[in-house]
Amino acid sequence: MRSIGKYFMFLRLLFVNRESIRTYIRLIFDESIKIGVNSVFIVVIISVFIGAVTAIQTAYNLVSPLIKEYIIGTIVRDMTIIELAPTITAIVFAGKVGSNIAGELGTMRITEQVDALEVMGVNSASYLVLPKIIASIITYPMLVTLAGFLSIWGGYVAGTLTGVVTPEDYIYGIRIDFIEFNIVMALIKAVVFAFLVSSISSFQGYYTRGGALEVGIASTTAVTNSCIAILLADYLLAQLLV
Amino acid sequence: MIEIKNINKSFDGKQVLFNIDGNFKPGQTNLIIGASGTGKSVLLKTIVGLIEPDEGSVIFDGRNFTQGDRQLRTEIRQEIGMLFQGGALFDSKNVEENVRFPLDMLSNMPEDEKLDRVNFCLQRVGLENVNLKMPSEISGGMKKRVGIARAIVNNSKYLFCDEPNSGLDPQTAILIDHLIREITYEYNITTIVVTHDMNSVIEIGDHILFVFKGQNLWEGTKNDILDADVKELKDFIYANRLMLALKEKG
């Protein structure tokens, strides 16, 4: 409970005595490249394969002749948009970006770079963390959108190449009974997950004490806590939005 | 001038600083000396506000930093330059960006003036043509010099140095000591240096405060220290064989 309280105090600290907006704009731009652009490769790989595997597994489990093949496309679409694109990508995001944020801030803390900022009269938490959170909130929904498209495309490629579904059936399946709100739900999840991963990882890194060993522990804890928070938030959002 | 009054500090119930008082005047190098683990760095961090004291106050030219509001503390902090033990240069920025950082954050200077000021400070600490090097590409001594350049770039009124020559060879250590002293005299800065290096004490100790187990046991100058009649201070000074040999030679 004490850690949760400290986490909320930390979030408050981000907005107290902050720097000029001009300073943040440059930092947000830099962080967006580090966090967003540098994550594109892993997101592309994972989402294409998730879509492909979902299509093949769905086809494998379709044993009834009464179920039309186009349902493969519908299942890939709905699973991708509602769950796989925002949530599985968030777990990967936590592993890549979360550990990076915690490691970077932890190293800055133990090498007194954070103290150097404080001595200069700069709010170190706000200067270092706020741009990371905003950059995550901006770029992660873009990554989720990309993951969604690529996952559905991965399902198409795998399904048609293996012959489990025809191109026409797959396209028909992904277009039938489409609920637009699912896109909104995926983007809401993306924003919440981005905030959780970046803020929890920053919190773990910012309060690192000790040496290299503790930086490693902070990175691991950041990923573990982020994953738990993602799954809890996923459940709560499902209850609220569905 | 910096005054510290009745500073007390405990961590987890263990007291590490006991009623420490002291005055640090501008234009002279003030040294806080003592063995490792005796509370020197805690005292320095308490003075610059990185650690809050349990009791007591730190006063910068009549302004009470400890009891000041956020605005006053920020104002005072913007007049502080600090050299950290490992340099504490920002890994993601090159030398020029590191030195320019306080100007970017705290001044409205035009870009070309900032660059001139950065180059002037780098030259002042004896560094040229290193602007675009990253901290990982320069030596320990150069990191300390860049740290000093960053500390003075904003015309700081107060300079704090935490173990400025730790990890350096004796020649470079003396160069760094001399640089600190020259800058202190030249700009009439109030400088406080934490060290356990007796070479530094003899070289630049205009005013020395000896801390032992969190207590201020002795104050004086480099001229008085070798004759001080405090057992703990004698033990500290003459733990070094060279100092002992010098004493025996008279």
Chai-1 contact restraints between the chains, C-beta under 6 A:
chainA,res_idxA,chainB,res_idxB,connection_type,confidence,min_distance_angstrom,max_distance_angstrom,comment,restraint_id
A,T111,B,G86,contact,1.0,0.0,6.0,A-B,restraint_1
A,E112,B,F84,contact,1.0,0.0,6.0,A-B,restraint_2
A,E112,B,A88,contact,1.0,0.0,6.0,A-B,restraint_3
A,Q113,B,A88,contact,1.0,0.0,6.0,A-B,restraint_4
A,Q113,B,F90,contact,1.0,0.0,6.0,A-B,restraint_5
A,D115,B,L50,contact,1.0,0.0,6.0,A-B,restraint_6
A,A116,B,A88,contact,1.0,0.0,6.0,A-B,restraint_7
A,V119,B,V48,contact,1.0,0.0,6.0,A-B,restraint_8
A,V119,B,I80,contact,1.0,0.0,6.0,A-B,restraint_9
A,V119,B,M82,contact,1.0,0.0,6.0,A-B,restraint_10
A,M120,B,P102,contact,1.0,0.0,6.0,A-B,restraint_11
A,G121,B,T74,contact,1.0,0.0,6.0,A-B,restraint_12
A,G121,B,R77,contact,1.0,0.0,6.0,A-B,restraint_13
A,G121,B,Q78,contact,1.0,0.0,6.0,A-B,restraint_14
A,V122,B,M105,contact,1.0,0.0,6.0,A-B,restraint_15
